[in-house]
Amino acid sequence: MKRRIFFKCVVGILILLSGSVFAQKSAEPFFERVEVKDYEFRWNDGGSGHRQDMALWHPKAPDGYFVTGSVVVNKNNLQPKDTKIVTYAFKPLRNFNGKPVIVKPKSYKALWTTKGTAIRADGKMWFAFCPTDYMPMGYVASVGEKEPSLDDVGCFLRIPQIVDTVDEVETNFQWNSSEGKTKPDTTTMFVGYST
């Protein structure tokens, strides 16, 4: 009888300890987040005649970090660091069920180009194609016809623990070029950026 009670107590303690360890492990963050300080200018809408100016910048992520996409500023000659915009880069710290939480995209698809518009700059907007189970959180601006580098953006594992956390600090800015002189009318552009 005493051995049975002792055995039950030991089993109970082991269950409590394993639950505590699991809770501590699951509470560990999936990634580290740092504020980006440096940006690379891509292009602006000079010549479009649009009532709201727009310039596209790309965050320079530290080594080992990923960004969600290019940043839009509603002034042609204003840098992100001179605004209230705060952009973050993310560094994966641990896997989820054996999968990295952030990876590079496989390729890109061009969504929009300044060619055929009144915009003087030669630029494009791109969508990142991610591996299965991953998703992009923003878009990438590029200069000229060349496809962006695969290092320009991260693909985030499509699970609530990852996507919802990143989405809390990401929002979208809308710029509709059809209101200016960019004929033929172009589609509404959404650019991921942080506030």
Buried (B, 14 or more C-beta within 10 A) or exposed (E): EEEEEEEEEEEEEEEEEEEEEEEEEEEEEBBEEEEBEEBEBBBBBBBBBBEEBBBBBBBBBEEEBBBBBBBBBEEEEBBBBEEEBEBBBBBBEEEBEEEBBBBBBEEBEEBBBBEEBBBEBEBBBBBBEBBEEBEBBBBBBBBEEEBBEBEBBBBBBEBEEBBEBBBEBBEEBEBBBEEBEBEEEBEEBBBBBBE
